[in-house]
Amino acid sequence: MTNRTAWAAFWVALAGLVLMPIPLFIGLILGGGLSLVAAVLVVIALLKGLSRQGKGIAPVVFAGIFVALTWGGISAGGGIVW
């Protein structure tokens, strides 16, 4: 049995990370919006995975890293100037 929320968080976070570098605020809106959705999914999937004795934690960890990289890229000017 897999944690479908964890995989959804993984793919949404990856899409946010890939779309973030698009310039002229397009990346900020697309990548930032997807990363916010992914952050909510990460929390839900983490709680769900912990209640299942750790099933599906790996995609949640990677999704959290992708969200952090997206937010770090946005704070460095990604999606706005690049």
Disulfide bonds with the S-S distance in Angstrom:
none
